[in-house]
Amino acid sequence: MASSLIDVEYNYKTICENIAQAAAKCGRSESDITLLAATKTVDAMTINHAISLGLSYIGENRVQELLSKYDDYNLNSCSLQFIGHLQSNKVRQIIDKVELIQSVDSFKLASEISRQAQLKNKEMDILVEVNIGKEENKSGVMPEMLDELLHQIKDLPSIHIKGLMAIPPICDNSQKICKYFDNMHKMFIDIKDKKIDNISMDVLSMGMSDDYEEAILCGSNMVRVGSALFGKRNYNIV
């Protein structure tokens, strides 16, 4: 375990350096970019070690896993977010445990988040997930339906739209992936410029372990990094 924690320290430092360099290339500073650690299958002790290094944001993909680790997280200086596909019937299990839900892709889900937030007397921040590659096997609202969904959600009580999230298709070169990132950034800016009530567009969450530097160059201000920080993992573990 000691060597793996040393690996996490090295990886964290490397990722922070890469983020700073990518930000500088596009005229931004490292502080403009939020590093969120995707903690799927990672044990709480390793997560807490990363937090002790300065990590301020973690994201879980599965409700059951989040609940199993929740009491062991050190969240005194760290924001816990939900970044995976979320079923409406599981919203009540996490509504009082997370600070932001990144994967809202339907009015049904947003309505349930709103309802549960009201029951807990809580204001919940969300991102709307966009299926930028229009892939049938992925969640997310289709790009052409984004405006309609935003206008449906914006008036729901106890819910605040803070930005967009996307997982582009797997691409074999940076030029292809950057086309998807550029399209996401354009949508993000277009919506931001409209200055719609209850839609602030503060966060553009895109870019993961293999492409976070390209995402930053294309305008992302939050990257979700898992394997580059914690190493390759067995995602079949429940």
C-alpha positions in Angstrom: 0.0 0.0 0.0 2.9 2.4 0.8 4.2 2.2 -2.8 0.8 2.8 -4.2 0.4 5.9 -2.1 3.8 7.1 -3.3 2.5 6.6 -6.9 -0.5 8.7 -6.1 1.7 11.5 -4.8 3.8 11.4 -8.0 0.8 11.2 -10.2 -0.9 14.1 -8.5 2.1 16.3 -8.8 2.4 15.4 -12.5 -1.3 16.0 -13.3 -1.1 19.4 -11.5 2.0 20.3 -13.6 0.2 19.2 -16.8 -2.9 21.2 -15.9 -0.7 24.3 -15.3 1.1 23.9 -18.6 -2.1 23.4 -20.6 -3.8 26.4 -18.9 -0.8 28.6 -19.7 -0.9 27.6 -23.3 -4.4 29.0 -23.6 -3.8 32.1 -21.5 -5.3 30.9 -18.3 -3.8 30.0 -14.9 -3.7 26.7 -13.0 -6.2 28.2 -10.6 -8.8 28.5 -13.4 -9.0 24.7 -13.7 -10.6 22.4 -11.2 -9.2 19.0 -10.8 -11.8 16.5 -9.8 -10.6 12.9 -8.9 -12.9 10.2 -10.3 -12.8 7.8 -7.4 -14.6 4.8 -8.8 -13.3 1.5 -7.1 -10.7 3.5 -5.1 -10.7 2.8 -1.4 -11.3 5.7 1.1 -7.8 5.6 2.5 -6.3 6.2 -0.9 -8.8 9.0 -1.6 -8.1 10.6 1.7 -4.4 10.5 1.0 -5.0 12.4 -2.3 -7.1 14.9 -0.3 -4.2 15.4 2.1 -2.0 16.3 -0.9 -4.3 19.2 -1.8 -7.1 17.5 -3.8 -10.3 19.5 -3.3 -12.9 17.7 -5.4 -13.8 14.0 -5.7 -16.5 12.4 -7.8 -18.3 9.0 -7.5 -20.0 7.2 -10.3 -22.2 4.7 -8.4 -24.7 5.4 -5.6 -24.0 2.1 -3.8 -20.2 2.7 -3.8 -20.6 6.3 -2.6 -22.8 5.2 0.3 -20.3 2.4 1.3 -17.4 4.9 1.5 -19.2 8.0 2.6 -18.5 7.8 6.4 -14.8 7.2 5.7 -14.2 10.2 3.4 -12.3 13.2 4.8 -14.6 15.9 3.5 -13.5 18.7 5.7 -11.7 20.4 2.9 -13.1 18.5 -0.1 -16.2 18.6 -2.2 -18.0 15.3 -3.0 -19.9 15.3 -6.3 -21.8 12.6 -8.2 -20.6 12.1 -11.8 -22.1 8.9 -13.0 -25.5 7.9 -14.4 -28.1 8.5 -11.8 -31.5 6.8 -11.6 -34.4 8.9 -10.3 -35.2 6.4 -7.6 -31.8 6.7 -6.1 -31.7 10.5 -5.8 -33.0 10.4 -2.2 -30.0 8.3 -1.2 -27.4 10.9 -2.1 -29.2 14.3 -2.1 -27.9 15.2 1.4 -24.4 13.9 0.7 -23.2 15.6 -2.4 -22.5 19.2 -3.3 -23.1 18.9 -7.1 -24.7 16.3 -9.5 -22.9 16.4 -12.8 -25.0 13.9 -14.8 -28.5 15.4 -15.2 -29.8 14.5 -18.6 -33.7 14.6 -18.3 -36.5 16.7 -16.9 -37.6 13.6 -14.9 -34.3 13.3 -13.1 -34.1 17.1 -12.5 -37.6 17.1 -11.1 -36.8 14.3 -8.6 -33.6 16.1 -7.6 -35.7 19.3 -7.0 -38.3 17.3 -5.0 -35.8 15.6 -2.8 -33.8 18.8 -2.3 -37.0 20.5 -1.0 -37.6 17.7 1.4 -34.1 18.1 2.8 -34.4 21.9 2.8 -31.4 22.1 0.5 -30.3 23.9 -2.6 -28.7 21.5 -5.1 -26.3 22.5 -7.8 -26.3 20.5 -11.0 -24.6 20.2 -14.4 -26.5 19.1 -17.5 -24.9 16.2 -19.3 -24.7 16.5 -23.1 -24.3 13.5 -25.3 -21.9 15.4 -27.6 -21.2 12.4 -29.8 -24.8 11.4 -30.1 -23.9 7.9 -29.0 -26.9 5.5 -28.4 -25.1 3.7 -25.6 -24.3 6.8 -23.6 -26.5 9.0 -21.4 -26.8 12.7 -21.9 -29.2 15.0 -23.6 -28.8 15.3 -27.4 -27.2 18.7 -28.3 -30.2 19.8 -30.3 -32.4 19.3 -27.3 -30.2 21.1 -24.8 -31.9 24.5 -24.9 -35.3 22.9 -24.4 -34.2 20.9 -21.4 -32.4 23.9 -19.8 -35.6 26.0 -20.1 -37.6 23.1 -18.5 -35.3 22.7 -15.6 -34.4 26.4 -14.8 -37.7 27.1 -13.0 -37.6 24.1 -10.7 -37.3 25.0 -7.1 -34.2 24.2 -5.0 -32.1 23.4 -8.1 -29.5 25.5 -9.8 -27.9 24.9 -13.2 -24.2 25.6 -12.9 -22.9 24.4 -16.2 -22.4 21.4 -18.6 -20.7 18.1 -18.6 -19.8 15.7 -21.4 -18.0 12.5 -22.2 -17.0 12.5 -25.9 -16.6 9.4 -28.0 -13.3 7.6 -27.8 -11.1 9.0 -30.6 -7.8 7.9 -32.0 -6.2 11.3 -32.2 -6.3 14.7 -30.5 -7.7 16.5 -33.5 -10.8 14.4 -33.5 -11.4 14.7 -29.7 -10.8 18.4 -29.9 -13.7 18.8 -32.4 -16.1 17.5 -29.7 -14.5 19.6 -27.0 -14.8 22.7 -29.2 -18.4 22.0 -29.9 -19.1 21.7 -26.2 -17.3 24.9 -25.5 -19.3 26.7 -28.1 -22.6 25.5 -26.6 -21.3 26.5 -23.2 -20.4 30.1 -24.3 -23.6 30.5 -26.3 -25.8 29.6 -23.3 -23.6 31.8 -21.0 -24.1 34.8 -23.3 -27.9 34.5 -23.1 -27.8 35.3 -19.4 -30.8 33.1 -18.5 -32.1 33.2 -15.0 -30.9 30.4 -12.8 -28.4 29.2 -15.4 -25.0 30.5 -14.5 -22.7 28.4 -16.7 -19.8 28.5 -14.3 -18.5 24.9 -14.9 -17.6 23.1 -18.2 -16.7 19.6 -17.0 -15.0 17.7 -19.8 -11.7 15.9 -20.1 -10.6 12.7 -18.4 -7.3 10.8 -17.9 -6.4 10.4 -21.5 -7.5 13.8 -22.8 -7.7 16.3 -20.0 -4.9 18.5 -21.5 -6.7 18.7 -24.8 -10.0 19.5 -23.0 -8.3 22.4 -21.1 -6.9 23.8 -24.4 -10.5 23.7 -25.8 -12.0 25.6 -22.8 -12.8 23.1 -20.1 -12.5 24.4 -16.5 -13.1 21.1 -14.8 -11.4 17.8 -15.6 -12.4 14.5 -14.1 -9.2 12.3 -13.7 -9.2 8.8 -12.4 -6.7 6.3 -13.7 -4.0 8.9 -14.4 -4.1 9.6 -10.6 -4.9 6.3 -9.0 -3.7 3.8 -11.7 -5.6 1.4 -13.8 -8.5 -0.2 -12.0 -10.8 -3.1 -12.3 -14.1 -1.4 -13.2 -16.0 -4.7 -12.9 -15.8 -4.5 -9.1 -19.1 -3.6 -7.7 
